[in-house]
Amino acid sequence: MAITKARKQALVAQYQELANQSKGLILTSYSGLSVKQMEVLRNQIRELGGEFHIVKNTLMRLAFQELKLPFPAGLMHGTTAIGFAVEDVPAVAKVIADLSRENPGMRIKGGLIDGSLYDEAQIVRFANLPPLPVVRAQLLGLLTTPASQAARVLAAALRGLVGVIHAYSQKKSPEAA
């Protein structure tokens, strides 16, 4: 059964809205997934603040053109599903990459992150980045390390000064003896 023109326009509008909201899009071939695996993947991505949709290649191309986004022409062949990462792009890429390792029928085609196209290898490397909260904690640790080291040095100097003053006060004066 053919899709009506109104339904096609609605799909293009939906793709545009999802692409506008997303920080990154991970394009995949999903031919090896069962319905249950697809549902698990959708739920995992939804928990991360994203969405996973099977798309029509020609309608997605129209959405890309209307949004003036670079169209990954070589990636839009065969079955295509897109992980729309609204919040945490590396986390969505990781979920997709993990499933593609477990299931050889599914593969990452590439992606579009902040307006730049990436190939499969780059997306897999991106997926191996630590989650955003871990990166933030590491950065905070790097920023606070110099301050904590300076505080320890100052505290050691103060302890030394207090020790000298205490020893001097304990010392008997020659006149008192």
MARBA-3410 file (N, C-alpha, C, O; in Angstrom, 1 decimal):
177
0.8,-1.2,0.0,0.0,0.0,0.0,0.9,1.2,0.0,1.8,1.4,0.8 ~ 0.6,2.1,-0.9,1.4,3.3,-1.0,1.1,4.3,0.1,0.0,4.4,0.6 ~ 2.1,5.1,0.4,1.9,6.2,1.4,1.3,7.4,0.7,1.8,7.8,-0.4 ~ 0.4,8.0,1.4,-0.3,9.2,0.8,0.7,10.4,0.8,1.6,10.4,1.6 ~ 0.4,11.4,0.0,1.2,12.6,0.0,1.2,13.3,1.3,2.2,13.8,1.8
0.0,13.3,2.0,-0.1,14.0,3.3,0.7,13.2,4.3,1.4,13.9,5.2 ~ 0.8,11.9,4.3,1.6,11.1,5.2,3.1,11.4,5.0,3.8,11.5,5.9 ~ 3.4,11.5,3.7,4.8,11.8,3.4,5.2,13.1,3.9,6.3,13.3,4.5 ~ 4.4,14.1,3.8,4.7,15.5,4.3,4.8,15.5,5.8,5.6,16.1,6.4 ~ 3.9,14.7,6.4,4.0,14.6,7.9,5.3,13.9,8.3,5.9,14.3,9.3
5.7,12.9,7.6,7.0,12.2,8.0,8.2,13.2,7.8,9.1,13.2,8.6 ~ 8.2,13.9,6.7,9.3,14.9,6.5,9.3,15.9,7.6,10.4,16.2,8.1 ~ 8.1,16.4,8.0,8.1,17.4,9.1,8.6,16.7,10.4,9.3,17.4,11.2 ~ 8.2,15.5,10.6,8.6,14.8,11.8,10.2,14.6,11.8,10.8,14.8,12.8 ~ 10.7,14.2,10.7,12.2,14.1,10.6,12.9,15.4,10.8,13.9,15.4,11.4
12.3,16.5,10.3,12.9,17.8,10.4,12.9,18.2,11.9,13.9,18.7,12.4 ~ 11.8,17.9,12.6,11.7,18.3,14.0,12.7,17.5,14.8,13.4,18.1,15.7 ~ 12.8,16.2,14.6,13.8,15.4,15.3,15.2,15.8,15.0,16.0,15.9,15.9 ~ 15.5,16.1,13.8,16.9,16.6,13.4,17.2,17.9,14.0,18.3,18.1,14.5 ~ 16.2,18.8,14.1,16.4,20.1,14.7,16.7,20.0,16.2,17.5,20.7,16.8
16.0,19.1,16.9,16.1,18.9,18.3,17.4,18.1,18.7,17.9,18.2,19.8 ~ 18.0,17.4,17.7,19.1,16.5,18.0,20.5,17.2,17.9,20.7,18.0,17.0 ~ 21.4,16.8,18.8,22.8,17.2,18.7,23.5,16.3,17.7,24.5,16.7,17.1 ~ 23.0,15.1,17.5,23.7,14.2,16.6,22.7,13.1,16.1,21.7,12.8,16.8 ~ 23.0,12.6,14.9,22.2,11.6,14.3,23.1,10.4,14.0,24.2,10.6,13.3
22.8,9.2,14.4,23.6,8.0,14.1,22.8,7.2,13.1,21.7,6.7,13.4 ~ 23.3,7.0,11.9,22.6,6.3,10.8,23.1,4.8,10.9,24.2,4.5,11.0 ~ 22.1,3.9,10.8,22.3,2.5,10.9,21.6,1.7,9.8,20.6,2.2,9.2 ~ 22.1,0.5,9.6,21.3,-0.5,8.8,20.8,-1.5,9.9,21.6,-2.0,10.6 ~ 19.5,-1.7,9.9,18.9,-2.5,10.9,18.4,-3.9,10.5,17.7,-4.5,11.2
18.8,-4.3,9.3,18.2,-5.5,8.7,18.4,-6.8,9.6,17.6,-7.7,9.4 ~ 19.3,-6.9,10.5,19.5,-8.1,11.3,18.8,-8.1,12.6,19.0,-9.0,13.4 ~ 18.0,-7.0,12.9,17.4,-6.9,14.2,16.0,-7.6,14.2,15.2,-7.5,13.3 ~ 15.7,-8.2,15.3,14.3,-8.7,15.5,13.5,-7.6,16.1,14.0,-6.6,16.5 ~ 12.2,-7.8,16.1,11.3,-6.8,16.6,11.6,-6.5,18.1,11.6,-5.4,18.6
11.9,-7.6,18.8,12.2,-7.5,20.3,13.5,-6.7,20.5,13.5,-5.8,21.3 ~ 14.5,-7.0,19.7,15.8,-6.2,19.8,15.6,-4.7,19.4,16.1,-3.9,20.1 ~ 14.8,-4.5,18.4,14.5,-3.1,18.0,13.8,-2.4,19.2,14.1,-1.2,19.4 ~ 12.8,-3.0,19.8,12.1,-2.4,20.9,13.0,-2.1,22.1,12.9,-1.1,22.7 ~ 13.9,-3.1,22.4,14.9,-2.9,23.5,15.8,-1.7,23.2,16.1,-0.8,24.0
16.3,-1.6,21.9,17.1,-0.5,21.5,16.4,0.8,21.6,16.9,1.8,22.1 ~ 15.1,0.9,21.2,14.4,2.1,21.3,14.2,2.5,22.7,14.3,3.7,23.0 ~ 13.9,1.6,23.6,13.7,1.9,25.0,15.0,2.5,25.6,15.0,3.4,26.4 ~ 16.2,1.8,25.3,17.5,2.3,25.8,17.8,3.7,25.4,18.2,4.5,26.1 ~ 17.5,4.0,24.1,17.8,5.3,23.6,16.8,6.3,24.2,17.2,7.5,24.4
15.6,5.9,24.3,14.6,6.8,24.9,15.0,7.2,26.4,14.8,8.4,26.8 ~ 15.6,6.2,27.1,16.0,6.5,28.5,17.2,7.5,28.5,17.4,8.3,29.5 ~ 17.9,7.6,27.4,19.0,8.6,27.3,18.6,9.9,26.7,19.4,10.8,26.4 ~ 17.3,10.1,26.5,16.8,11.3,26.0,16.8,11.4,24.5,16.7,12.5,23.9 ~ 16.9,10.3,23.8,16.9,10.3,22.3,15.7,9.5,21.8,14.9,9.0,22.5
15.8,9.3,20.5,14.8,8.5,19.8,15.5,7.7,18.7,16.5,8.0,18.2 ~ 14.8,6.5,18.3,15.3,5.7,17.3,14.2,5.4,16.3,13.2,4.8,16.7 ~ 14.4,5.8,15.0,13.3,5.6,14.1,13.8,5.0,12.8,14.9,5.3,12.3 ~ 13.0,4.1,12.2,13.2,3.6,10.9,12.7,4.8,9.9,11.6,5.3,10.1 ~ 13.6,5.1,9.0,13.2,6.2,8.1,13.2,5.8,6.6,13.8,4.8,6.2
12.4,6.5,5.9,12.4,6.4,4.4,13.5,7.3,3.9,13.6,8.5,4.2 ~ 14.4,6.6,3.1,15.6,7.4,2.6,15.2,8.6,1.8,15.8,9.7,2.0 ~ 14.3,8.5,0.9,14.0,9.7,0.0,13.3,10.8,0.9,13.6,12.0,0.6 ~ 12.5,10.4,1.8,11.9,11.5,2.7,12.9,12.1,3.6,12.8,13.3,3.9 ~ 13.8,11.3,4.1,14.9,11.8,5.0,15.8,12.8,4.2,16.2,13.8,4.7
16.0,12.5,2.9,16.8,13.3,2.0,16.1,14.7,1.9,16.8,15.7,2.0 ~ 14.8,14.7,1.7,14.0,15.9,1.6,14.1,16.7,2.9,14.3,17.9,2.8 ~ 14.0,16.0,4.0,14.2,16.7,5.3,15.5,17.4,5.4,15.6,18.5,5.9 ~ 16.6,16.7,5.1,17.9,17.2,5.1,18.1,18.4,4.2,18.7,19.4,4.6 ~ 17.5,18.3,3.0,17.6,19.4,2.1,16.9,20.7,2.6,17.4,21.8,2.4
15.7,20.5,3.1,15.0,21.6,3.6,15.6,22.3,4.8,15.5,23.5,5.1 ~ 16.3,21.5,5.6,17.1,22.0,6.8,18.4,22.5,6.4,19.1,23.1,7.3 ~ 18.8,22.4,5.2,20.2,22.8,4.7,21.3,22.1,5.5,22.3,22.7,5.8 ~ 21.0,20.8,5.8,22.1,20.0,6.4,22.8,19.2,5.4,22.3,18.9,4.3 ~ 24.1,18.9,5.6,24.8,18.0,4.7,24.2,16.7,4.6,23.9,16.0,5.6
23.8,16.2,3.4,23.1,15.0,3.2,24.2,13.8,3.0,25.0,13.9,2.1 ~ 24.1,12.8,3.8,25.1,11.7,3.7,24.6,10.7,2.6,24.1,9.6,2.9 ~ 24.7,11.1,1.3,24.1,10.4,0.2,24.6,9.0,0.2,23.8,8.1,-0.1 ~ 25.9,8.7,0.4,26.4,7.4,0.4,25.9,6.5,1.5,26.0,5.2,1.4 ~ 25.3,7.1,2.5,24.8,6.3,3.7,23.3,6.0,3.6,22.8,5.1,4.3
22.6,6.6,2.7,21.2,6.4,2.6,20.7,5.4,1.6,19.9,5.8,0.7 ~ 21.3,4.2,1.6,20.9,3.2,0.7,20.5,2.0,1.6,21.0,1.7,2.7 ~ 19.6,1.2,1.1,19.1,0.0,1.8,18.3,0.4,3.0,17.7,1.5,3.1 ~ 18.2,-0.5,4.0,17.4,-0.2,5.2,18.2,0.9,6.0,19.4,0.8,6.2 ~ 17.4,1.9,6.5,18.0,2.9,7.3,17.2,3.2,8.5,16.0,3.4,8.4
17.8,3.2,9.7,17.2,3.7,10.9,18.2,4.7,11.5,19.4,4.6,11.3 ~ 17.6,5.7,12.2,18.5,6.8,12.7,18.2,6.9,14.2,17.1,6.9,14.7 ~ 19.3,6.9,14.9,19.3,7.2,16.4,19.5,8.8,16.5,20.5,9.3,16.2 ~ 18.4,9.4,17.0,18.4,10.9,17.2,18.9,11.1,18.6,18.1,10.8,19.6 ~ 20.1,11.7,18.8,20.6,11.9,20.1,20.3,13.4,20.5,20.9,14.3,20.1
19.3,13.5,21.3,18.8,14.9,21.7,19.7,15.4,22.8,20.0,16.6,22.8 ~ 20.2,14.6,23.7,20.9,15.1,24.9,22.4,14.6,24.8,23.3,15.4,24.7 ~ 22.6,13.3,24.9,24.0,12.8,25.1,24.4,11.9,23.9,24.0,10.7,23.8 ~ 25.1,12.5,22.9,25.4,11.8,21.7,26.3,10.6,21.9,26.0,9.5,21.4 ~ 27.4,10.7,22.7,28.2,9.5,22.9,27.4,8.3,23.5,27.7,7.2,23.2
26.5,8.6,24.4,25.7,7.5,25.1,24.8,6.8,24.1,24.7,5.6,24.1 ~ 24.2,7.6,23.2,23.3,7.0,22.2,24.2,6.2,21.2,23.8,5.1,20.8 ~ 25.3,6.8,20.8,26.2,6.1,19.9,26.7,4.8,20.5,26.9,3.8,19.8 ~ 27.0,4.8,21.8,27.5,3.6,22.5,26.4,2.5,22.5,26.7,1.3,22.3 ~ 25.2,2.8,22.8,24.1,1.8,22.8,24.0,1.2,21.4,23.9,0.0,21.3
24.0,2.0,20.4,23.9,1.5,19.0,25.2,0.6,18.7,25.0,-0.4,18.1 ~ 26.3,1.1,19.0,27.6,0.4,18.7,27.6,-0.9,19.4,28.0,-1.9,18.9 ~ 27.2,-1.0,20.7,27.2,-2.2,21.5,26.3,-3.2,20.8,26.6,-4.4,20.7 ~ 25.1,-2.8,20.4,24.1,-3.7,19.7,24.7,-4.2,18.4,24.5,-5.4,18.0 ~ 25.4,-3.3,17.6,25.9,-3.7,16.3,27.1,-4.7,16.5,27.3,-5.5,15.6
27.8,-4.7,17.6,28.8,-5.7,17.9,28.2,-7.0,18.2,28.7,-8.1,17.8 ~ 27.1,-7.0,18.9,26.4,-8.3,19.3,25.7,-8.9,18.1,25.5,-10.1,18.0 ~ 25.2,-8.0,17.2,24.3,-8.5,16.1,25.0,-8.1,14.8,24.9,-6.9,14.4 ~ 25.6,-9.0,14.1,26.3,-8.7,12.8,25.4,-8.1,11.7,25.9,-7.5,10.8 ~ 24.1,-8.4,11.8,23.2,-7.9,10.8,23.0,-6.4,10.9,22.6,-5.7,9.9
23.2,-5.8,12.0,23.0,-4.4,12.2,24.4,-3.8,12.1,25.4,-4.3,12.7 ~ 24.5,-2.6,11.4,25.8,-1.9,11.4,25.6,-0.4,11.3,24.5,0.1,10.9 ~ 26.5,0.2,11.8,26.5,1.7,11.8,27.0,2.1,10.4,28.0,1.7,10.0 ~ 26.2,3.0,9.8,26.6,3.5,8.5,27.5,4.8,8.6,28.4,5.0,7.9 ~ 27.2,5.6,9.6,27.8,6.9,9.8,27.0,7.8,10.7,26.1,7.3,11.4
27.3,9.1,10.6,26.5,10.0,11.4,26.7,11.4,11.1,27.6,11.8,10.3 ~ 25.9,12.2,11.7,25.9,13.7,11.5,25.9,14.3,12.9,24.8,14.2,13.6 ~ 27.0,14.9,13.3,27.0,15.5,14.7,27.4,16.9,14.6,28.5,17.3,14.0 ~ 26.6,17.8,15.1,26.8,19.2,15.0,27.1,19.7,13.6,28.0,20.5,13.4 ~ 26.4,19.2,12.6,26.5,19.6,11.3,27.6,19.0,10.5,27.8,19.4,9.3
28.4,18.1,11.1,29.5,17.5,10.4,29.3,16.0,10.2,28.7,15.3,11.1 ~ 29.6,15.5,9.0,29.5,14.1,8.7,30.6,13.3,9.2,31.8,13.7,9.2 ~ 30.3,12.1,9.7,31.3,11.2,10.3,31.1,9.8,9.7,29.9,9.4,9.4 ~ 32.1,9.0,9.5,32.0,7.7,9.0,31.8,6.7,10.1,31.8,7.1,11.3 ~ 31.7,5.4,9.8,31.4,4.4,10.8,32.5,4.3,11.8,32.2,4.3,13.0
33.8,4.3,11.4,34.9,4.2,12.4,34.9,5.4,13.3,35.2,5.2,14.5 ~ 34.6,6.6,12.8,34.6,7.8,13.7,33.5,7.7,14.7,33.6,8.1,15.9 ~ 32.3,7.2,14.3,31.2,7.1,15.2,31.5,6.0,16.3,31.2,6.2,17.4 ~ 32.2,4.9,15.9,32.5,3.9,16.9,33.5,4.5,17.9,33.4,4.2,19.1 ~ 34.5,5.3,17.4,35.4,5.9,18.4,34.7,6.9,19.3,35.0,7.0,20.5
33.7,7.6,18.7,32.9,8.5,19.5,32.1,7.8,20.5,31.9,8.3,21.7 ~ 31.6,6.6,20.2,30.8,5.8,21.1,31.7,5.3,22.3,31.1,5.0,23.4 ~ 33.0,5.2,22.1,33.9,4.7,23.2,34.3,5.8,24.1,35.0,5.5,25.1 ~ 33.8,7.0,23.9,34.1,8.1,24.9,33.3,7.8,26.2,32.3,7.2,26.1 ~ 33.9,8.3,27.3,33.1,8.1,28.5,31.9,8.9,28.5,31.8,9.9,27.8
30.9,8.5,29.3,29.6,9.3,29.4,29.9,10.7,29.9,30.9,11.0,30.6 ~ 29.0,11.6,29.6,29.1,13.0,29.9,29.4,13.3,31.4,30.2,14.1,31.7 ~ 28.6,12.6,32.3,28.9,12.9,33.8,30.3,12.5,34.2,30.9,13.1,35.0 ~ 30.9,11.4,33.6,32.3,11.0,33.9,33.3,12.1,33.4,34.2,12.4,34.0 ~ 33.0,12.6,32.1,33.9,13.6,31.6,33.9,14.8,32.4,34.9,15.5,32.7
32.7,15.2,32.9,32.5,16.4,33.7,33.3,16.2,35.1,34.0,17.1,35.5 ~ 33.2,15.0,35.6,33.9,14.7,36.9,35.4,14.8,36.7,36.1,15.3,37.5 ~ 35.9,14.2,35.6,37.3,14.2,35.3,37.8,15.7,35.1,38.9,16.0,35.6 ~ 37.0,16.5,34.4,37.4,17.9,34.2,37.4,18.6,35.5,38.3,19.4,35.7 ~ 36.4,18.4,36.3,36.4,19.1,37.6,37.6,18.7,38.5,38.2,19.5,39.2
38.0,17.4,38.4,39.1,16.9,39.1,40.4,17.6,38.6,41.3,17.9,39.4 ~ 40.5,17.8,37.3,41.7,18.5,36.8,41.7,19.9,37.2,42.8,20.5,37.5 ~ 40.6,20.6,37.3,40.5,22.0,37.7,40.8,22.2,39.2,41.4,23.2,39.5 ~ 40.4,21.2,40.0,40.5,21.4,41.4,41.9,20.9,41.9,42.3,21.2,43.0 ~ 42.6,20.1,41.1,43.9,19.5,41.6,44.9,20.6,41.9,45.5,20.6,43.0
45.1,21.6,41.1,46.1,22.7,41.5,45.7,23.4,42.7,46.5,23.7,43.6 ~ 44.4,23.7,42.9,44.0,24.4,44.1,44.2,23.5,45.4,44.6,24.1,46.4 ~ 43.9,22.3,45.3,44.1,21.4,46.5,45.6,21.2,46.8,45.9,21.1,47.9 ~ 46.4,21.2,45.7,47.8,21.1,46.0,48.4,22.3,46.6,49.2,22.3,47.5 ~ 47.9,23.5,46.2,48.3,24.7,46.8,47.9,24.8,48.2,48.6,25.3,49.1
46.7,24.3,48.5,46.2,24.4,49.9,47.0,23.4,50.8,47.3,23.8,51.9 ~ 47.4,22.3,50.3,48.3,21.4,51.0,49.6,22.0,51.3,50.2,21.9,52.4 ~ 50.2,22.7,50.4,51.5,23.4,50.5,51.4,24.5,51.6,52.3,24.6,52.5 ~ 50.4,25.3,51.5,50.2,26.3,52.5,49.9,25.8,53.9,50.4,26.3,54.8 ~ 49.1,24.7,53.9,48.9,24.1,55.2,50.2,23.5,55.8,50.4,23.7,57.1
51.0,22.9,55.0,52.3,22.4,55.5,53.2,23.5,56.1,53.8,23.4,57.1 ~ 53.2,24.6,55.3,54.0,25.8,55.8,53.5,26.3,57.1,54.3,26.7,58.0 ~ 52.2,26.4,57.2,51.6,26.9,58.4,51.8,26.0,59.6,52.1,26.4,60.7 ~ 51.7,24.7,59.3,52.0,23.7,60.4,53.5,23.9,60.9,53.8,23.8,62.1 ~ 54.4,24.1,59.9,55.8,24.3,60.3,56.0,25.5,61.1,56.7,25.5,62.1
55.3,26.6,60.7,55.4,27.8,61.5,54.9,27.7,62.9,55.5,28.1,63.8 ~ 53.7,27.1,63.0,53.1,26.8,64.3,54.1,26.0,65.1,54.2,26.2,66.3 ~ 54.7,25.0,64.5,55.6,24.1,65.3,56.8,24.9,65.8,57.2,24.7,66.9 ~ 57.4,25.8,65.0,58.5,26.6,65.4,58.1,27.5,66.6,58.8,27.6,67.5 ~ 56.9,28.2,66.4,56.5,29.1,67.5,56.2,28.3,68.8,56.6,28.7,69.9
55.6,27.1,68.6,55.4,26.2,69.8,56.7,25.8,70.5,56.8,25.8,71.7 ~ 57.6,25.4,69.7,58.9,25.0,70.2,59.6,26.2,70.9,60.3,26.0,72.0 ~ 59.5,27.3,70.3,60.2,28.5,70.9,59.5,28.9,72.2,60.2,29.3,73.2 ~ 58.2,28.7,72.3,57.5,29.1,73.5,57.8,28.1,74.6,57.7,28.4,75.8 ~ 58.1,26.9,74.3,58.4,25.8,75.2,59.8,25.9,75.7,60.2,25.4,76.8
60.7,26.6,75.0,62.1,26.7,75.3,62.2,27.6,76.6,61.6,28.6,76.7 ~ 63.0,27.1,77.5,63.1,27.9,78.7,64.1,29.0,78.4,65.1,28.9,77.8 ~ 63.7,30.1,79.0,64.6,31.3,78.8,65.8,31.2,79.7,65.6,30.6,80.8 ~ 67.0,31.7,79.4,68.2,31.6,80.2,68.0,32.3,81.5,68.6,31.8,82.5 ~ 67.3,33.3,81.6,67.1,34.0,82.9,66.2,33.3,83.9,66.4,33.4,85.1
65.3,32.4,83.4,64.4,31.7,84.3,65.1,30.5,84.9,64.6,30.0,85.9 ~ 66.2,30.1,84.4,66.9,28.9,84.9,67.8,29.2,86.0,68.4,28.3,86.5
END
